[in-house]
Amino acid sequence: MWNICLKRLSFVIFSRRTLSTNNNTIIDNVIKNLSLNYTKEFDQLKTNENSIERIQYLKTILQTMKKRDKILQDIHETNKLSNESNDDDDISQMATDELVRLKINLNSIDNEILDYVLPKEPADNDDAEIEVAAGVGGQEAMLFAKELFHMYENYASFRKWSFEIVEYDQTDIGGLRQGKAFLNGLDVFKSLKYECGVHRVQRVPQTEKSGRIHTSTVMVAVLPQPKDIKIELPAKDLLAEPIRARGPGGQHVNKSESGCRLTHLPTGIIIERQDDRFFNSNKNIAIKAMKNKLYQMQYDEQQARLLKTRKQQTGTGNRNEKIRTYNIQQNRITDERLDENAHNVNEFLNGTHRLHTMIEQLKQQDRLQRLTELTDKPSK
């Protein structure tokens, strides 16, 4: 296991063509360090019969790392061949083509290794609820909230997700006070979680006669949709004790201990049932009641976490809390988490390729950040 602070971010698909030399170095260094650590651990555990599962994990990933070493060696030799064949165009072209193939293979095997070692956030497999609400800026903020809401609706269509609108509070002039939708599909929360926060728009409103640029904000929250909660009650966690039944039921109730007091040992919750004349029947009834009680507890905790997450994501809506700025006059989108800007605001707001590209860049940056943390804090 690797002890890492995740910041609610997860998996990313790398493209080495878009990574800087420094980022490539991070990947290379991390995998090199992992190889050393895993080799050492494997040597320590390989004769331990109680660590078969861990040994198999280490064996698999070390074999993959050996394949990576072979690809790196092939790249080195192909580069050498390319440098020595300046006068032979055919050999030079063959070397160039081979380098492209090898780097694609290296990218693929790096992804395979990183999928093994980077912690995965369980919520990444969830569907999502998205909330878009107007922040600072009055009617202009509401108009932009509508644009963002439909941007995500279009993006859902682009990704072949379902998009079910459950709230749409529209203003008289066509703006949106608040909108909510449920999204279902592959990688929904994994992708959209990067959109949570304050989005800022800078533009001249249609009602502005003097041509002044106004700044407005919209708050976006992305919450994982609760999955069905599974309650398991292993026998070791339960203590079933007979108790004397009380109430109507005649002589049998007064003389027999047919009731059941069921205690859930991990939580200390006690359920008593005396609905039936027989202990085993009352025990089964108590187990069902215990499952319902534990389900409600977990559901309430889940809802409390979602409420806390919603508040953390949306903040107060102030302009200085922004994660992204849409400058209409300059036709530029600036994401505060990325080093480069995007352009063509109208196409970006269509919710297709340009939005998808930015989300993938954010995934990529997240992975690099977690790789750095992985290097800094290795542990078994």
C-alpha positions in Angstrom: 0.0 0.0 0.0 1.0 3.6 -0.6 0.0 6.3 1.8 -1.2 9.2 -0.4 -3.4 12.2 0.0 -5.6 12.0 -3.0 -7.6 15.3 -3.1 -10.5 13.4 -4.6 -8.8 12.9 -7.9 -7.9 9.7 -9.7 -7.1 7.8 -12.9 -5.7 9.5 -16.1 -4.7 8.2 -19.5 -1.2 9.5 -20.4 -0.1 10.7 -23.8 3.7 11.1 -23.9 3.4 13.5 -26.8 1.7 16.0 -24.5 4.0 15.5 -21.5 7.0 17.8 -20.8 10.5 16.4 -20.4 10.2 17.0 -16.7 6.9 15.0 -16.5 8.6 12.1 -18.4 11.4 12.2 -15.8 8.9 12.0 -13.0 7.4 8.8 -14.5 10.8 7.3 -15.2 12.0 8.0 -11.6 8.8 6.7 -10.0 8.9 3.4 -11.9 12.6 3.0 -11.2 12.1 3.5 -7.5 9.1 1.2 -7.5 11.1 -1.5 -9.2 13.8 -1.3 -6.6 11.2 -1.4 -3.7 9.2 -4.2 -5.2 12.3 -6.3 -6.0 13.4 -5.9 -2.4 10.0 -6.8 -1.0 9.6 -9.8 -3.4 13.0 -11.2 -2.2 11.8 -10.9 1.4 8.4 -12.5 0.8 9.0 -15.2 -1.9 9.3 -18.0 0.7 6.5 -16.8 2.9 3.5 -19.1 2.4 1.2 -16.5 4.1 1.9 -13.9 1.5 0.9 -15.7 -1.7 -1.5 -13.0 -2.9 1.1 -10.2 -2.4 3.9 -12.3 -4.0 1.7 -12.9 -7.1 1.0 -9.2 -7.3 4.7 -8.3 -7.1 5.7 -11.0 -9.5 3.2 -9.7 -12.1 4.3 -6.1 -11.8 8.0 -6.9 -11.8 7.5 -8.9 -15.0 5.8 -5.9 -16.6 8.7 -3.7 -15.4 11.2 -6.0 -17.1 9.3 -5.6 -20.4 9.6 -1.9 -19.9 13.3 -2.1 -19.4 13.5 -4.1 -22.7 11.6 -1.3 -24.5 13.9 1.3 -23.1 16.9 -0.6 -24.3 15.4 -1.0 -27.8 14.7 2.8 -27.9 18.3 3.5 -26.9 19.6 1.2 -29.7 17.2 2.6 -32.3 18.2 6.1 -31.4 21.9 5.1 -31.8 21.1 3.5 -35.2 19.2 6.7 -36.3 22.2 8.9 -35.4 24.6 6.7 -37.3 22.5 6.6 -40.5 22.4 10.2 -41.5 23.6 9.3 -45.0 21.1 6.5 -45.5 17.5 7.8 -45.9 15.9 4.4 -45.9 17.6 3.3 -42.6 16.9 6.7 -41.1 13.2 6.4 -41.9 13.0 2.8 -40.6 14.6 4.0 -37.4 12.1 6.8 -37.1 9.1 4.5 -37.7 10.5 2.1 -35.1 10.9 4.8 -32.5 7.3 5.8 -33.0 6.2 2.2 -32.4 8.4 1.8 -29.4 7.3 5.0 -27.7 3.6 4.0 -28.2 4.5 0.6 -26.5 6.3 2.5 -23.7 3.3 4.7 -23.1 1.0 1.7 -23.0 3.2 -0.3 -20.6 3.6 2.8 -18.4 -0.1 3.1 -18.1 -0.3 -0.6 -17.2 2.3 -0.2 -14.4 0.7 3.0 -13.0 -2.7 1.4 -13.0 -1.2 -1.2 -10.7 0.4 1.2 -8.2 -1.8 4.3 -8.1 -4.5 4.1 -5.5 -8.0 4.1 -7.0 -10.8 6.1 -5.5 -13.9 4.0 -5.1 -16.3 6.8 -6.2 -14.6 6.9 -9.6 -16.8 4.0 -10.6 -20.0 5.8 -9.6 -22.5 7.8 -11.6 -22.9 11.4 -10.6 -25.2 14.2 -9.8 -24.2 17.6 -11.2 -25.5 20.9 -9.7 -25.1 24.2 -11.5 -26.1 27.4 -9.6 -25.7 31.1 -10.3 -23.3 32.9 -8.0 -22.2 36.5 -8.0 -23.5 38.6 -10.9 -27.3 38.6 -10.8 -29.1 37.9 -14.1 -25.8 37.7 -16.0 -24.7 34.9 -13.7 -28.0 33.1 -14.3 -27.6 33.4 -18.0 -24.1 31.9 -17.8 -25.4 29.1 -15.5 -27.8 28.1 -18.2 -24.9 27.9 -20.7 -22.8 25.8 -18.4 -25.7 23.5 -17.6 -26.3 22.8 -21.3 -22.6 22.5 -21.9 -22.6 19.5 -19.5 -25.8 18.2 -21.1 -24.0 18.2 -24.5 -20.9 16.7 -23.0 -23.0 13.8 -21.6 -24.3 13.2 -25.2 -20.7 13.4 -26.5 -19.6 10.8 -24.0 -22.8 8.7 -24.6 -24.0 9.2 -21.0 -27.6 9.5 -19.9 -28.5 13.0 -18.6 -31.7 13.2 -16.5 -32.7 16.7 -15.5 -34.2 16.6 -12.0 -34.3 20.4 -11.3 -34.3 23.4 -13.6 -35.2 26.7 -11.9 -35.4 29.1 -14.9 -35.7 32.9 -14.7 -38.1 35.1 -16.6 -35.4 36.2 -19.0 -34.2 32.6 -19.7 -31.4 32.3 -17.1 -30.9 29.5 -14.7 -31.0 30.0 -10.9 -30.1 26.3 -10.3 -30.2 23.1 -12.2 -29.5 19.5 -11.2 -29.1 16.4 -13.3 -28.3 12.7 -12.8 -25.7 11.3 -15.2 -25.2 7.6 -15.8 -22.5 6.0 -17.9 -18.8 4.9 -18.1 -16.4 7.1 -16.1 -19.0 9.7 -15.2 -17.8 10.8 -11.8 -14.2 10.1 -12.7 -14.3 12.7 -15.4 -16.7 15.3 -14.1 -15.2 15.7 -10.7 -12.7 18.0 -12.2 -15.5 20.5 -13.0 -16.5 21.2 -9.4 -15.8 24.7 -8.1 -16.4 28.3 -9.2 -16.5 29.1 -12.9 -16.1 32.8 -13.8 -17.2 34.5 -16.9 -16.0 37.9 -18.2 -18.0 39.6 -20.9 -20.2 42.5 -21.9 -23.8 41.7 -21.0 -26.4 42.2 -23.7 -28.1 44.8 -21.4 -24.9 46.8 -20.9 -25.1 49.9 -23.0 -21.7 51.4 -22.1 -19.8 48.3 -23.2 -18.3 47.6 -19.8 -17.1 44.1 -19.1 -18.9 42.4 -16.2 -17.5 39.5 -14.1 -20.0 36.9 -12.9 -19.7 33.4 -11.3 -21.4 30.1 -11.4 -20.9 27.3 -8.9 -20.7 23.7 -10.0 -20.8 20.7 -7.7 -20.3 17.1 -8.8 -21.4 14.4 -6.4 -21.1 10.6 -6.7 -24.5 9.1 -6.7 -24.9 6.7 -3.8 -24.6 3.1 -4.7 -26.8 0.4 -3.2 -25.4 -0.2 0.3 -24.6 -3.8 1.0 -24.9 -4.9 4.6 -23.1 -8.0 5.6 -23.5 -9.5 9.1 -20.9 -12.3 9.7 -21.8 -14.5 12.6 -18.7 -13.4 14.6 -20.2 -9.9 14.7 -23.5 -11.0 16.3 -24.4 -12.1 19.8 -27.9 -13.6 20.0 -29.3 -14.1 23.5 -32.6 -15.6 24.5 -34.8 -13.4 26.6 -38.2 -14.0 28.2 -41.0 -12.8 26.0 -43.3 -10.2 27.4 -46.8 -9.1 26.5 -49.8 -11.2 25.3 -49.3 -14.8 24.3 -50.5 -16.8 27.2 -48.6 -19.3 29.3 -45.9 -19.9 26.7 -44.8 -16.3 26.7 -44.5 -16.1 30.4 -42.5 -19.3 30.9 -40.2 -19.6 27.9 -37.2 -17.6 26.7 -38.3 -17.5 23.1 -37.5 -13.8 22.5 -34.1 -12.7 21.0 -31.8 -9.9 22.0 -29.4 -9.4 19.1 -26.2 -7.3 19.6 -24.1 -6.1 16.8 -20.7 -6.3 18.5 -18.8 -3.7 16.3 -21.3 -1.0 17.0 -23.0 -2.1 20.2 -26.5 -1.8 18.6 -29.1 -4.0 20.3 -32.3 -5.2 18.7 -34.9 -7.2 20.7 -37.6 -9.2 19.0 -40.4 -11.4 20.5 -42.8 -11.5 17.6 -42.9 -15.2 17.4 -43.2 -18.2 19.7 -39.8 -19.6 18.7 -36.4 -18.2 19.4 -34.9 -18.9 15.9 -37.8 -17.1 14.2 -37.3 -14.1 16.5 -33.6 -14.2 15.8 -34.2 -14.1 12.0 -36.6 -11.2 12.5 -34.0 -9.4 14.6 -31.3 -9.9 12.0 -33.5 -8.3 9.4 -34.2 -5.4 11.7 -30.4 -5.1 12.4 -29.7 -4.9 8.7 -32.2 -2.2 8.2 -30.8 -0.3 11.2 -27.2 -0.5 9.8 -28.4 0.4 6.3 -30.0 3.5 7.6 -26.9 4.5 9.6 -24.6 4.0 6.5 -27.1 5.9 4.3 -27.2 8.8 6.7 -23.4 8.9 6.9 -23.2 8.8 3.1 -25.7 11.7 2.8 -23.8 13.7 5.4 -20.5 13.2 3.4 -22.2 14.3 0.2 -23.6 17.4 1.8 -20.1 18.3 3.2 -18.6 17.6 -0.3 -21.2 19.9 -1.9 -20.3 22.8 0.4 -16.6 22.2 -0.1 -16.9 22.2 -3.9 -19.1 25.3 -4.3 -17.6 27.5 -1.6 -19.3 30.9 -1.4 -19.2 31.7 -5.1 -16.8 34.6 -4.7 -14.8 35.6 -7.7 -11.5 34.8 -6.0 -12.5 31.1 -5.6 -12.5 30.4 -9.3 -11.2 27.3 -10.9 -11.8 28.5 -14.5 -12.3 31.8 -16.3 -14.2 32.2 -19.6 -13.1 35.5 -21.1 -15.5 36.1 -24.0 -13.9 39.3 -25.4 -10.5 37.6 -25.7 -12.0 34.3 -26.7 -10.0 32.5 -24.1 -10.6 29.9 -21.4 -8.1 29.9 -18.5 -8.1 27.0 -16.0 -6.3 27.9 -12.9 -5.0 24.3 -12.5 -3.3 24.2 -15.9 -0.4 26.0 -17.4 -1.9 26.7 -20.8 -5.1 28.4 -22.0 -7.7 27.1 -24.4 -9.4 29.2 -27.1 -12.6 29.4 -29.0 -15.1 29.9 -26.1 -18.2 29.1 -28.2 -16.9 25.8 -29.3 -15.7 25.0 -25.7 -19.2 25.7 -24.4 -20.6 23.3 -27.0 -19.4 20.6 -24.6 -17.6 18.4 -27.1 -13.9 17.9 -28.0 -12.5 21.1 -26.4 -14.1 20.5 -23.0 -13.0 16.8 -23.2 -9.4 17.8 -24.0 -9.3 20.0 -20.9 -10.7 17.3 -18.7 -8.1 14.9 -20.0 -5.4 17.4 -19.2 -6.7 17.8 -15.7 -6.6 14.0 -15.3 -3.1 13.9 -16.6 -1.9 16.6 -14.1 -3.6 14.7 -11.3 -1.7 11.6 -12.1 1.6 13.4 -12.2 0.9 15.0 -8.8 0.1 11.6 -7.3 3.2 10.1 -8.9 5.3 12.7 -7.2 3.6 11.9 -3.8 4.1 8.3 -4.5 7.9 8.9 -4.8 8.0 11.0 -1.7 6.0 8.6 0.5 6.6 4.9 -0.2 5.5 2.4 2.3 4.6 -1.3 2.3 
